[in-house]
Amino acid sequence: MKIDPYKHKERYIKWKESAMEKGIPDISKYDSDIILQYVNDMENGVNVASSSVKGARSYVRLNTLRQKLRFFALKFQELYNLSKITEISEDRLCCFFSDMRKGVIRKQNGQPYQSTAYFVKNFKSFWHWWMKINRKQGIEIRDITLDLDTKTDKPRWVYLSENQIKKLCNNSLFKYKVLIMFLFDTGIRSPTELMNIKVSDLYNGYKELHIREEVSKTFGRKIKLMLCSSLIKEFIENEGLEKDEYLFQIDPRAVNQHLKRLGKKILGDRESLAGQKYSELTMYDFRHCSCCYWLLRYKSESALKFRFGWKKSDKIHYYSEMLGMKDTICEDDMLVDVTKTELENRLQKSESERLILQERVAHMENQMKEMSELFLKVKQGILEVLPLKQFE
C-alpha cells in the first residue's frame, strides 16, 4: 500500500460526496454543477484536451483543479458580478491574470500570488475542456486563453552549500541528521517518495536504494547512496527496524516546522542565494540542493535525470538554477580533435624511440661490464696476454 502523506484521495472523496449532495459552497448552482462535471470528467480521463496527456488525473491534481476552479468562480463573482464562470470575457480574463501578476489581486492574508502562471494553466485546462464538450454538441466556443501569459515565475527556494548542510547536521539530533543526509544524497521527492521507502528497498549493505515504480511520480529506479550509507545503517540498527517497515515514519508538517526553526537558528533569518530565507527551509529544498551537488559530479545528463526521476532535461535548470557551478575548462579542452590526435601520435613515437634508446644503453652497459671484468682478470694474471702478432 502506498502512503499518501497529505491524504489527497481521502480529501477528494470527502469533498466530492459533500459537493454532490449540497453543492459547492459560496458559488452559484451553475458554477457548482459545471465544476463538478469538469472534475468528474478529469477523474475518469474523459474530454481531456487534445494537447494534454490522456488518462485519469491523480487525486493530487483533482484536488488542485477543484480548488482553483472554485477560486475563479468566487473571484469572477466578486470582481465582475458573474454567476457563470463560462461567461468571462477575453478582455476581463487577461486583465484578471495581469492584476494577479502585478499584485493588485492578492491573497486573503494580503500577500501577492507567487505563481500566476500556475493559475493560468489551470484555467486553460478548464477552458479547453469547455470548448471540447460544446464542440461535441455542434457549438463552437472561441479560445479566449490564447493571449494569456504562461511564463513561469522564477521559483524561490533555499540554497545550501555543502558546508551549510554539514553545519545543520552537526547541530541536529541524530534522526534529523540522518534524514537531512538521506534527502541530500538521494534527491528523493519528499514526502511522497520518501515516506514510502522501506528498509527492504535498501541493497548491497545499505549502499543502494530502490525507489519502486508504484511509489514514484515518474518511474522506478535504483540509485547508489554515496553520502549517507553508514548513517542509514546505524539508524536502522538503533531503531530496530524490520525489513517490511518504513524507513522514515514522520509527520511532514512537523518535520518542515523543525527544519524552519533549525535553519533560522543555525544560518540566520536571511535570504539564501536562491531567494528564499533560511527560516523557510523545508524537505523540498534538499531536492534542489542535491541537484546542485550532483550536477557537478555526473558525467552525463541522462544519468543525472535517472537519479532524480526526471524525463525532461529542463528540470535540471529548474531545480539547480546552476547555483554552485564553476568553470572547469582547461587547456586540454582547447585542443581540437585533429591536434590532439597528432600530439598523441608524436607522444607514442617519442615513447618508442625512448624504449629503443634504453635498450641500446643497456647493451652498451653490458659490454662495458664484460670488458671491465676481462681487464681485471688480465691484471690479476689469471689470463695470459697473447703477443700482438697473433692479432695481426
C-alpha positions in Angstrom: 0.0 0.0 0.0 1.3 3.4 -0.9 1.3 6.0 1.8 -0.5 9.3 0.9 1.1 11.8 3.3 -1.4 14.6 2.6 -4.4 12.3 2.3 -5.3 13.6 -1.2 -7.6 10.6 -2.0 -9.4 10.8 1.3 -9.9 14.6 1.0 -11.1 14.4 -2.6 -13.7 11.7 -1.9 -15.0 13.5 1.1 -15.3 16.8 -0.9 -17.0 15.1 -3.8 -19.6 13.4 -1.6 -20.4 16.7 0.0 -20.5 18.6 -3.3 -22.7 16.1 -4.9 -25.2 16.3 -2.0 -25.1 20.0 -1.1 -23.3 21.7 -4.0 -20.0 23.6 -3.8 -20.4 26.3 -1.1 -20.4 30.1 -1.7 -20.8 29.9 -5.5 -23.8 29.7 -7.9 -25.5 26.4 -8.7 -24.5 26.8 -12.3 -20.8 27.1 -11.4 -21.1 24.3 -8.9 -22.6 22.0 -11.4 -20.1 22.9 -14.2 -17.1 22.4 -11.9 -18.4 19.1 -10.7 -18.9 18.0 -14.3 -15.4 19.1 -15.2 -13.7 17.5 -12.2 -15.6 14.2 -12.7 -14.5 14.1 -16.3 -10.9 14.6 -15.3 -11.3 11.9 -12.7 -12.3 9.5 -15.4 -10.0 10.8 -18.1 -12.9 12.0 -20.3 -13.0 15.0 -22.6 -9.3 15.8 -22.0 -7.9 18.5 -24.3 -6.2 17.1 -27.4 -2.8 18.7 -26.4 -2.9 17.2 -22.9 -1.8 13.8 -21.6 -4.5 11.3 -21.8 -5.9 9.3 -18.9 -7.4 9.9 -15.4 -5.9 12.6 -13.3 -4.3 11.8 -9.9 -6.0 12.8 -6.7 -3.4 15.5 -6.2 -4.4 17.0 -9.5 -8.1 16.6 -8.9 -7.8 18.5 -5.6 -5.9 21.3 -7.3 -8.4 21.6 -10.1 -11.5 21.8 -7.8 -9.8 24.3 -5.5 -8.6 26.6 -8.4 -12.0 26.4 -10.2 -13.8 27.4 -7.0 -11.3 30.3 -6.6 -12.1 31.5 -10.2 -15.8 31.3 -9.6 -15.6 33.3 -6.4 -13.3 36.0 -7.9 -15.3 36.4 -11.1 -18.4 36.8 -9.0 -16.8 39.3 -6.6 -15.0 41.4 -9.2 -17.3 41.2 -12.3 -20.6 40.1 -10.7 -20.6 37.0 -12.9 -22.6 34.0 -11.7 -21.4 31.9 -14.6 -17.7 31.1 -14.8 -18.1 30.4 -18.6 -19.3 33.9 -19.3 -16.0 35.6 -18.6 -14.8 37.7 -21.5 -11.4 37.5 -23.0 -10.5 41.1 -22.0 -11.6 40.6 -18.4 -9.7 37.3 -18.2 -6.5 38.9 -19.4 -6.9 41.8 -17.0 -7.6 39.4 -14.2 -4.4 37.5 -14.6 -2.4 40.7 -15.2 -3.7 42.1 -11.9 -2.7 38.8 -10.2 0.8 39.1 -11.6 1.1 42.8 -10.6 -0.1 42.2 -7.1 -3.4 44.1 -7.5 -5.3 40.9 -6.7 -3.9 39.4 -3.5 -4.4 36.5 -1.1 -6.7 36.9 1.9 -3.7 37.5 4.1 -2.6 40.4 1.9 0.3 38.6 0.3 0.8 38.5 -3.5 0.3 35.3 -5.5 3.7 33.7 -6.2 2.9 31.7 -9.3 0.3 33.3 -11.6 1.3 31.1 -14.4 0.1 28.0 -12.5 -3.3 29.6 -12.1 -3.3 30.4 -15.9 -2.5 26.8 -16.8 -5.4 25.5 -14.6 -7.9 27.9 -16.2 -6.6 27.0 -19.7 -7.2 23.3 -18.9 -10.8 24.1 -17.9 -11.5 26.2 -20.9 -10.2 23.7 -23.4 -12.4 21.1 -21.8 -15.4 23.5 -22.1 -14.6 24.0 -25.8 -14.4 20.3 -26.3 -17.7 19.3 -24.7 -19.5 22.1 -26.6 -17.9 21.0 -29.9 -19.4 17.6 -29.4 -22.8 19.3 -29.4 -22.0 21.3 -32.5 -21.3 24.5 -30.7 -18.1 26.3 -31.4 -16.6 28.1 -28.4 -13.7 30.6 -29.0 -10.4 30.1 -27.2 -10.1 33.1 -25.0 -6.9 31.8 -23.4 -4.6 32.3 -26.4 -3.1 35.6 -25.2 -2.7 34.6 -21.6 0.9 34.8 -20.2 2.1 31.3 -19.2 5.6 32.4 -18.4 6.7 30.7 -15.2 7.9 32.9 -12.4 11.4 32.1 -11.1 10.9 29.7 -8.2 12.3 30.7 -4.8 13.9 28.1 -2.6 16.6 27.7 0.0 20.0 27.0 -1.5 22.5 25.3 0.9 26.2 24.7 0.2 27.9 21.5 1.4 29.4 23.4 4.4 26.0 24.7 5.4 24.4 21.3 5.2 27.2 19.9 7.4 26.6 22.7 9.8 22.9 21.8 10.0 23.8 18.2 10.6 26.3 18.9 13.3 23.6 20.9 15.2 20.8 18.3 14.7 19.5 15.3 16.6 20.7 12.1 15.1 17.3 11.3 13.5 17.3 14.6 11.7 20.9 14.3 10.7 20.1 11.0 9.0 17.0 12.5 7.3 18.9 15.6 6.0 21.8 13.5 4.6 19.4 11.0 3.0 17.4 13.8 1.3 20.6 15.5 0.2 22.2 12.2 -1.1 19.2 10.8 -2.9 17.5 14.0 -4.1 14.3 11.9 -3.5 10.9 13.6 -3.8 9.6 14.3 -0.3 7.4 13.5 1.3 5.7 11.3 -1.4 8.6 9.0 -2.4 10.4 9.5 0.9 7.7 8.2 3.2 7.1 5.1 1.0 10.7 3.8 1.3 11.0 0.6 3.3 14.1 -1.0 4.8 13.8 -3.8 2.2 14.4 -1.1 -0.5 18.0 -0.9 0.6 20.6 -3.2 -1.0 24.2 -4.0 -1.0 25.0 -3.2 2.6 22.8 0.0 2.5 24.8 1.3 -0.4 22.0 1.2 -3.0 18.3 2.3 -2.9 15.4 1.0 -4.9 12.7 3.7 -5.4 9.8 1.4 -6.6 7.7 2.1 -9.6 4.5 2.2 -7.6 5.7 4.9 -5.2 7.4 7.2 -7.8 5.8 10.1 -9.6 7.5 9.2 -12.9 9.4 5.9 -12.9 11.1 3.4 -10.6 14.9 3.5 -10.3 17.8 2.1 -8.4 20.5 4.6 -7.3 23.7 4.5 -5.2 23.9 6.0 -1.8 27.3 7.8 -1.8 27.0 10.1 1.3 24.6 8.5 3.9 25.1 4.8 3.7 26.8 4.4 7.1 24.3 6.7 8.8 21.4 4.8 7.4 22.8 1.5 8.6 23.4 2.9 12.1 19.9 4.5 12.2 18.2 1.2 11.2 20.2 -0.7 13.9 19.4 1.9 16.6 15.7 2.0 15.7 15.5 -1.8 15.4 13.6 -1.5 12.1 12.5 -4.7 10.3 12.7 -5.2 6.5 9.0 -4.6 5.9 8.9 -1.4 8.0 9.0 2.2 6.5 12.4 3.9 6.9 11.1 7.3 7.8 7.8 7.3 9.8 7.4 11.1 10.0 4.8 13.8 10.0 5.8 16.1 7.1 4.4 19.2 8.6 6.2 18.7 11.9 9.5 18.0 10.1 9.2 21.1 8.0 8.4 23.2 11.0 11.5 21.8 12.7 13.7 22.5 9.7 12.5 26.1 9.5 13.4 26.6 13.2 16.8 24.9 12.6 17.6 27.0 9.5 16.8 30.2 11.3 18.8 29.2 14.4 21.9 28.0 12.6 22.0 30.1 9.4 20.0 33.1 10.3 16.9 34.8 9.1 18.3 36.0 5.8 17.9 35.1 2.1 19.9 32.2 0.5 21.3 32.5 -3.0 18.0 31.1 -4.4 15.9 33.9 -2.9 14.2 32.1 -0.1 15.1 32.7 3.6 16.8 30.0 5.6 13.9 30.3 8.0 11.7 28.9 5.3 13.8 25.7 4.8 11.7 22.5 4.0 12.4 19.0 2.9 11.6 20.0 -0.6 14.6 22.3 -0.7 17.0 19.4 -0.3 16.0 18.1 -3.7 17.1 21.4 -5.2 20.4 21.3 -3.2 21.0 17.7 -4.2 20.6 18.6 -7.8 23.3 21.4 -7.5 25.6 18.9 -5.8 25.3 16.0 -8.3 25.2 18.3 -11.4 28.9 18.9 -10.8 29.7 15.2 -10.4 27.6 13.3 -13.0 29.3 13.0 -16.4 26.1 12.6 -18.4 22.8 14.4 -18.3 20.8 11.2 -18.8 22.4 9.7 -15.7 21.6 12.7 -13.6 17.9 12.6 -14.9 17.7 9.0 -14.0 18.9 9.6 -10.4 16.2 12.3 -9.9 13.4 10.5 -11.8 13.1 13.2 -14.5 12.1 12.6 -18.1 12.9 16.1 -19.4 16.2 18.0 -19.3 14.6 21.4 -18.4 14.1 20.0 -14.8 17.9 20.2 -14.3 17.9 24.0 -14.7 14.6 24.4 -12.8 16.0 22.6 -9.8 19.6 23.9 -9.8 19.4 27.3 -11.4 23.1 26.5 -12.0 24.0 27.5 -8.4 27.3 26.2 -7.2 28.5 25.6 -10.7 32.1 26.6 -11.7 34.1 26.9 -14.9 36.0 23.6 -15.3 37.5 24.2 -18.7 41.3 23.5 -19.0 44.0 23.9 -21.7 43.4 20.3 -22.9 39.8 21.2 -23.7 41.1 23.9 -26.1 42.8 21.3 -28.4 40.7 20.2 -31.4 40.4 16.5 -32.1 42.9 16.6 -35.0 45.5 18.4 -32.9 45.0 16.0 -30.0 45.4 13.0 -32.4 48.6 14.5 -33.8 50.1 15.1 -30.4 49.1 11.6 -29.2 50.9 10.1 -32.3 54.0 12.2 -31.6 54.0 11.1 -28.0 53.7 7.5 -29.0 56.6 7.9 -31.4 58.7 9.5 -28.8 57.9 6.7 -26.3 59.1 4.1 -28.9 62.3 6.0 -29.5 62.9 6.2 -25.8 62.5 2.5 -25.4 64.9 1.7 -28.3 67.5 4.1 -26.7 67.1 2.4 -23.4 67.8 -1.0 -25.0 71.0 0.4 -26.7 72.2 1.9 -23.5 71.6 -1.3 -21.6 73.5 -3.2 -24.3 76.5 -0.9 -24.1 76.5 -1.1 -20.3 76.7 -4.9 -20.6 79.6 -4.7 -23.0 81.4 -2.2 -20.7 80.9 -4.6 -17.8 82.3 -7.6 -19.7 85.4 -5.6 -20.8 85.9 -4.4 -17.2 85.8 -8.0 -15.9 88.2 -9.1 -18.6 90.7 -6.4 -17.8 90.5 -7.2 -14.1 91.4 -10.9 -14.8 94.4 -9.9 -17.0 95.6 -7.6 -14.3 95.4 -10.4 -11.7 97.4 -12.8 -14.1 94.5 -15.1 -14.5 94.5 -14.8 -18.2 97.7 -14.9 -20.4 98.1 -11.9 -22.6 98.8 -13.1 -26.2 101.5 -11.4 -28.3 100.2 -8.7 -30.6 101.4 -10.7 -33.6 98.6 -13.2 -33.1 96.2 -10.4 -33.7 97.7 -9.3 -36.9 
